[in-house]
Amino acid sequence: MNLPDLLSELHRNRVRTELPNAQAIGRDTEGRWKTTVLKEYAPAFCKSMANVLIRASDACPVNAQMPEPPMDFIQCCKEMTCTEYGQHIGADFAF
């Protein structure tokens, strides 16, 4: 998708003035990979992406003849809305 507003949206949602420049190489003192925390998208980044994707989708023409999605699908989408965030970062690998 062509997202011309992406850069300005990312800056609009920044939560700090200076971006971190530390390296995340190797393991920390507890033996965990330092890159693990980088594999989770920050909420401000997710908000930026959502905003530009919504605007891009809204700019696309809609076929008025298309049927509405089934209510069970709409309910499933509503249940996927995250409103609480925990402190745990999940595994960054699969068995």
C-alpha positions as CSV (number, residue, x, y, z in Angstrom):
1,M,0.0,0.0,0.0
2,N,1.1,3.5,-0.7
3,L,1.1,5.2,2.8
4,P,2.3,8.8,2.2
5,D,1.3,9.8,5.8
6,L,3.3,7.1,7.5
7,L,6.4,9.1,8.4
8,S,4.4,12.0,9.8
9,E,2.1,9.6,11.7
10,L,5.1,7.9,13.3
11,H,6.4,11.2,14.4
12,R,3.0,12.3,15.7
13,N,2.8,9.3,18.0
14,R,6.4,9.3,19.3
15,V,6.5,8.9,23.0
16,R,10.1,10.3,23.4
17,T,12.0,13.1,21.7
18,E,15.2,11.1,21.2
19,L,15.2,7.6,19.7
20,P,17.2,4.9,21.6
21,N,20.5,4.0,20.0
22,A,21.7,1.2,22.3
23,Q,22.7,-2.1,20.7
24,A,20.8,-5.3,21.4
25,I,23.4,-7.9,20.8
26,G,23.9,-11.1,22.7
27,R,22.4,-12.0,26.0
28,D,21.6,-10.0,29.2
29,T,22.9,-10.8,32.7
30,E,20.0,-13.3,33.1
31,G,20.8,-15.2,29.9
32,R,17.9,-13.8,27.9
33,W,18.4,-12.6,24.3
34,K,18.6,-8.8,24.3
35,T,16.7,-8.8,21.0
36,T,13.6,-10.4,22.6
37,V,12.0,-7.0,23.6
38,L,12.5,-5.7,20.1
39,K,10.2,-8.3,18.6
40,E,7.2,-6.8,20.3
41,Y,5.7,-3.8,18.5
42,A,5.4,-0.7,20.7
43,P,1.8,0.5,21.2
44,A,2.6,3.9,19.7
45,F,3.9,2.2,16.6
46,C,0.8,0.1,16.3
47,K,-1.4,3.2,16.7
48,S,0.5,4.9,13.9
49,M,0.2,1.9,11.6
50,A,-3.5,1.5,12.4
51,N,-4.2,5.2,11.6
52,V,-2.5,5.2,8.2
53,L,-4.0,1.9,7.2
54,I,-7.5,3.1,8.2
55,R,-7.0,6.3,6.1
56,A,-5.7,4.3,3.2
57,S,-8.7,1.9,3.4
58,D,-11.2,4.8,3.7
59,A,-9.7,6.3,0.5
60,C,-10.6,3.1,-1.5
61,P,-13.9,3.0,-3.3
62,V,-16.5,0.6,-1.8
63,N,-18.8,-1.5,-3.9
64,A,-22.3,-0.7,-2.6
65,Q,-23.5,-4.1,-3.9
66,M,-21.3,-6.1,-1.5
67,P,-23.3,-7.8,1.4
68,E,-22.5,-6.9,5.0
69,P,-20.2,-9.3,6.8
70,P,-21.9,-12.0,9.0
71,M,-22.5,-10.9,12.6
72,D,-20.4,-13.8,14.0
73,F,-17.4,-12.4,12.0
74,I,-18.0,-8.9,13.3
75,Q,-18.3,-10.3,16.9
76,C,-15.0,-12.3,16.4
77,C,-13.3,-9.1,15.3
78,K,-14.6,-7.1,18.3
79,E,-13.3,-9.8,20.7
80,M,-9.8,-9.4,19.2
81,T,-9.6,-5.7,20.4
82,C,-6.8,-5.5,23.0
83,T,-7.6,-3.2,25.9
84,E,-5.1,-4.5,28.5
85,Y,-1.4,-5.0,28.3
86,G,0.7,-7.2,30.5
87,Q,4.3,-7.2,31.5
88,H,5.2,-10.6,30.1
89,I,7.0,-10.9,26.7
90,G,6.2,-14.2,25.1
91,A,8.7,-16.6,23.6
92,D,10.4,-15.4,20.4
93,F,10.7,-18.9,19.0
94,A,8.5,-21.9,18.2
95,F,9.1,-25.5,19.2
